[in-house]
Amino acid sequence: MAGRTGPGAGRGKAVAALLLCLAVPAVSACTAAASPPSPRATGPEPTAAVAAARALTPAERQTLAKAEALLTRDCMEKRGFSYHVTEDLPDGVDRLFPYVVDDEGWAAEHGYGSDIQRQRDSLAAKDPNQLYFRSLSAERREAAVNALNGPEPKGLEARIPGMGTVRHSDQGCESEAQRTLYSDLRKWYSARKVTDALERSIPPAVARDERFTTAVSRWSACMRAKAHSYSSPLEARQRFVRPAGATGSGESRATEIATAKAEARCAGTSGLARTARTLERAERTRTESDHSTDFINRKTLESGALNRARDIVKTG
């Protein structure tokens, strides 16, 4: 399949980020992002060190995320606040299929994932951390945010290629939890921020490649032949999946599923799915080779934290 990339960020992290955005001034200093280069047909081979540093499985990453949430909960409780450990939101179509839906079985069940989007919206609306946060007085809310994120963006820094510098406090419960898990908090913060940003840059780079756009044109012709007129997979999914609060598409569930199934068939016959996989593999290899220190640091720190995380999760 073209795009199954693993689980989304844990709900606890999403809540922490949202609390920060809602309640405190911006804490990052960033410059405008430069456009990354287009992917090559064949990227350089990963360095030996990159290849040797094992990336964690999705299940192992979930263990790390849950351990961090448990540590954050304990820290917040010590500071007089509540914090709930919640489950991950289910992955939507953009996470599972960043380029094109190419799994006809998934399309037959979910269409473009409007059912998953409704589930995500419902869970987010009932998130106990958000409900708790909103229930606090302005003074207590500010104190809770400071307890979670730290009082000011000092102590941690990451220089993100082409995007500038981001900073964060090393004093809040989030940082305390990460320090406990990863030991070297500054190295962890930098490696995580840089690699997350680089990972997010891969799909846009693939989508800009002429080979990808040519394959999209073939896909579009295939869709027209099946009576579905869309210029790109992005246009098709936006027809059926809307963000929370947006007006619905007005299309039936049957139409959504039929269109998604046609997309999956055309993803194969047009070569779009294969092209996306090839370009993504090359771009990922190039990115990890060009920024090997950051990727090695992250993989090494995550692997080193895994046994601690398992103990924390086991204890609860």
N, C-alpha and C positions, 0 to 999 in steps of 0.2 A: 504493500500500500504506500501511497505517496507521502502520507504525512503524519502518521501516528507518532507523536513526539513525547509521550509520557504525560503524567498527571500535572495539573496546574498547581500553582502555589497554594499552600495551605490556607484555610480560612483564617486562622489566627494571624498569619502574616498580613493577609489582606485587610483584616480589621485594624491591625496596628498602623498600617500605612494610611488607612482612611481616617483614623483618629487624628493622626498627625496632620493630614491635609485639612481636616475640618476645623481643628482647634488651635493650631499654632501657625505663625508665619512660615513662609518657605524657608527651608534650611539648606537648600542646595545652591551652589554657585556654578552655573553651567553656561557654556557658550553654545552658539548654534552648531548643530551637528553637521559635519562634512559628509558628503555622499561617499559611501564605501565603493571600492572598485567593483566592476562586474566580475562574476565568477568565471573561472577558466574551465575549459573542457576537462583538463586533468590537472589537479592540484599537486603541490609537492607532497612527498611522503612525509608523514609525521616524524618528528625526531624520535630517537629511541626513548628519551625520557618521557615524552608525551605518550607514546605507545605503552610504556611500562606503568604509568600512573593510571590505575583502573578507574573508570567512571562508575559511579554507583548505579544500581538498578532502581527503577521507580519505587519498588517496595522499600528499599534501603533509604531512599530519599524521604519517603513518608515517615520512616522511623525517626530520622533526624528532625523532621519538622514537628512531629508529635513530642519528641523529647524537649525541643526548644519551647514549645507551647506549655508543657508541664512545668518547666523551670520558670518561665515567665509568670505563670499562674502563682507559683509559690512565692516568687519575689513580690508580685503585686499584693498578695495577701499580707505579707509581712509589712508592707507600706500602707495597709489599711484600705485596700481596694479589691474589688472582685475582678476575676478574669476567668473566662470559660474556655476550656479546650474543646474545640469543635472539629467536625469532620471537613474534609476538602469538599469544595463545590465540584459537581461533575463537570468534566471537560466538555466544552462546546465545539462546534464545527471548526472554528478558526484555530483552535488548539490542536484538534485531531487531524485536520486536513487543511494545512495552511495554504495549499496551492489549488487543489481540486479534490472533490469527493471522488474516490476511486474504488470504494468498497460497496458493491451493489447490495450486499446483504445488510450493511449498516444503513444504506439509503432506504431500503425497503422498510426498515423498522423505524428510522428516525427522520427520514426526509433530509432536510437541512438542519435538523436539530432544534426546531421550534419548541418541541416538547422538553428538550433539555434546557433551553433558555428559560422557559416558564418555571421549571424546577429550580434553576439557579436563582431566578428573581424571587421566588417564594422563600427559599432558604435564606437569602440575603435579607429579606424584609423581616424575618423572624430571628435574625442573628442575635444571640443573647448579649454579646459584648456591645453591639451597637445600641441595643435597647437599654442596657445598663448605662452606657455613656450618656445617652440622651436624657436619662432620668436624673442626672446629677445637676446640681446648681452650677452656675457659671464658674464660681470659685472652685468648687470641687472638681469640675470637669478639667479646668486648667491644671489643677494639682495631679489629677489622674494621668493626663497627657504627659506631664513632666515626669511622673513616676515611670511611665511606660517607655517614653522616648528619650528622656534626659532633658535637662533644662535649656540647653542651647547646643547648636551644632559645632561642638569642639571635641577634639580627641581622635576622631576617625576621618580618614580622607582617602579618596580614590580618584585617580586621574584616568578618565575614560577616553580612549583614543577617538579623536574627532569630535568630542562632545564637551570637553572641559573637565572641571573638578566638582565632585559632590562630597559633602561633608555630613557628619552625623555625630551626635553625642556618644561618648563612651561611658556614660553614667547611668542610663535608664535600665529598666528591667530587661528590655530586649537585648541590650548589650551585655548585661550581666549573664543572661542565659547563654548567649553565644560565646562569651568568654569561658564559661564553665564547660561547654561542649568542645570548643575548638582550641582552647588554651591561648593561642596567639590571635587575639581579637583584631589587632590592626591588620595583620596579614590576611585574615579571613574576610574582613570587611572589604578590603581592596580587591581581593581575588573574586569575591562574589559579585560585587558591583560591576567590575570590568567584564567578567565572563557573561553575566546576565545581559549586559548591554550588547556585547558582541554576538551572543546567541540571537537576540532580537533583530540584529542587523542582517542576518542570513536570508530570511524570506524576501525582504525587499530587494536585496542584491540579486537573488535568483529571478525575481519578477522583472527586473530591468534588463536581463540578458536577452539579446536578440533571438537566441534559439528558443527561449521560453515564449516570447511574444509570438514567434512564428507558429509554435505548437498551439498556442491559444487560438490563433486564427483558424487552424485546422479543427480544433475542438468546436469553435463557434459554428463553423460550416456543418459539422456533424450534428450539432444541436438543431440548427435550422432545418436540416433534413428530417428531423424527428418532430418538427413543429414547435420547437422551443427557441425563440429568437433572443439570444443573449450574446453580448460581445465578449464576456469573460465569466469565469466561475464566480468572481467577486460580485458581479452584477446579479447573477442568479441567486446567490445566497442572501444578498441584501433584500431581495424581493420578499423572502419568506421569514427571515430571522431579524427581528427588530430589538433594539435595546429596551430595557425596562422603561415603562412610561410612554413609549412611542406608539403611535397609531398602528394597528395591525395592517397586514398586507391586503386583507379582504379575500385572499385566495383560500381555497379549501385545503384541508389536510391531504386529500387524495391528489390534488394538483401538485402540492409540494412534493409528495413522495414520487409521483410519476416523473416530475422534472429532475429530482435528485437521482433517480435510477437511470434516466437518460444521460445525465452528466457522467455518472460512473462508467457507463458503457462507452461514451465518447472519450472519456479520459484514457481508456485503453486503446481504442481503435485509432485515435488521433495521434497517439504517442505522447500526449501531454504528461501523463503520470510518469512514464519512463524518463522523459526529458527532465522533469522536476527532480526526480530522484538523483539523476546523474549530476545535475548542476548543484543541487544541495550538497551532495557528497563532496564535490570538488571545492565548493565554497567553505564548507565546514573544515575540510583538511587544510585549506589555505589559512583560514582564520586561526585555527589552533596552532599551526606552525608559526605564523607570524607573531602570535602572542602566547608562546609556549609557557613562559614563566607563570603567567596568571592561571592558565589552565592546569598546569602541574601543581601549583600551590593549592588550588581549590580541590582537586582530586585527592591530593595527599592529606589535606586537613580533614576532608570529609571521611576518608577511609580511616584516619586515626581517631575520629570521633565516634565511629559506628558502635564500638563495643560499649562506650559510655552511654550512648543513646539507648542501646538495648536495655542496659541495666535500669536506666531512668524510666523507660516505658514499662518495664516489668514491675517496677516498684509502684508506678502510678503517681 
